[in-house]
């Protein structure tokens, strides 16, 4: 696995053997952008952007920023934006975000504040948001 880091982002690229999942424990704090070609399970804290295939934010996990993934399961805290075709907000989650999704499962007891926007291709909404900001 190779890890490239600059002042604002970290890009993790699997080596010859394909990494299917990366787990970041409660002792991990990342400030910046994280780009993964695999699934991520998070118990730590990320302040910035997360781009990955599948994201599981465990009960102790916190993301303050933007999430972009094919599938997102939130048991912990997400503040910011979520772009995902498949989103599951578990009963123990705390989400304060703008959410762009295609399929959504919201369990009884889940805390959500923000806006939902259903769309066929949530990942394309990132480009629209970037154009609006410019």
N, C-alpha and C positions, 0 to 999 in steps of 0.2 A: 504494500500500500504506500502511495506517496502522498505527502501532505504539503501543499503549497500555501504559504501565508504571506499576505501583504498587510499593510496598515489597517485595512478595513474588512478583509474577508479571509476565509479559510476554505480551500478546495481540497477534498479528499478523493483521491482516485485509486481504485483497487489495483493491486499488482496483478501478476499473472493469474493467481487464484482469485476467483470472484468472491468478494465480500458481499454477503446477502443482508447482513444486519449489523448495525453499530449501536452499542448501548453506552450512554453517557450517564454516569451515576451522580448522586447528590453533591459530590465534592466538585463538580465541574461547573465553571462559569465561563461562558463565551460572550465576548463583546465584539460584535461585528457580524459578518455574513458567513453562513455555513452552507456549502454546496456539496451534496452527497449523491452518489449514483446507487445508493442502496437504501434500505429501510433504517429508520432511526427510532430508538426507544430512549426517551429522555426523563431522567429523574432530577437533573440539575437545572441550570438557568441559562437561557440564551437571551441576550439583549441585542436584537438585530434581525436579520433575515435567516430563514431556514428553507432550503430547497432540497427535497428528497423524494424518493419514490413513495414510501409509506412512513407516516409519523405517528408514534404513540407517545402522548404526553402523560406520564404517570402522575399519581396523586401529588407527589412532591415536585413535579416538574413545572417550570415557569418559562413562558416565552413572552417577551415584550418586544413586539415587532411584527414582521410579516412572515406568514407561513404559506408555502407553495408546495403541494404534494398531491399525488394521485388519490391517496386515501389518508384521512386524518381521524384519529381517535383521541379524544380529550377527556382525561380523568382529572387533570390538574388545572393550571391557570394559563390562559392565553389572552393577552392584551394587544390589540392592534388590528390586523387583517388576516383573514384565512381565505385562500383560494384552493378549492379542492372539489373534484367531481363527486367524491364520496366522503361524507362527514358524519361522524358519530359523536354526540355530546353526551357523555355518561352522567349519571345522577349526581356524582360527586364533583363535577367540574365547575369552574368559575371562568366564564368567557365574557370579555368586554371587547367587542370587535365588530368590524364590518365583515360579513361573511358572504362569499360568492360560492355557490354550490350547485350541483345537479341533483344529488340524492342526499337527504338529510334524515338522521334518526336522532331525536331529542328525547332522552329518557326522563321520566318523571323525577323531579328534584334537581335537575340540571339548572344552574344559574346562567342566564344569558342576558346581556344588555348590549344593545347596538342595533345593527340593521342586518336583515337577511335579504339576499338577492339571488333568486333562482335563475340559472341560465344553463343552456345546453353545454357550453364549453367554458367553465369557470377559469381555466388557465389562460384563456385568451383575454380575460378581463384585466389581467396585469398590464398588458400593453395599453389598453384603454386608460387605465389609471395613470400610467406613466405619461401618456400624451396630455391628459388633463392637467397634470402637475407642471408640465413644461410651458 
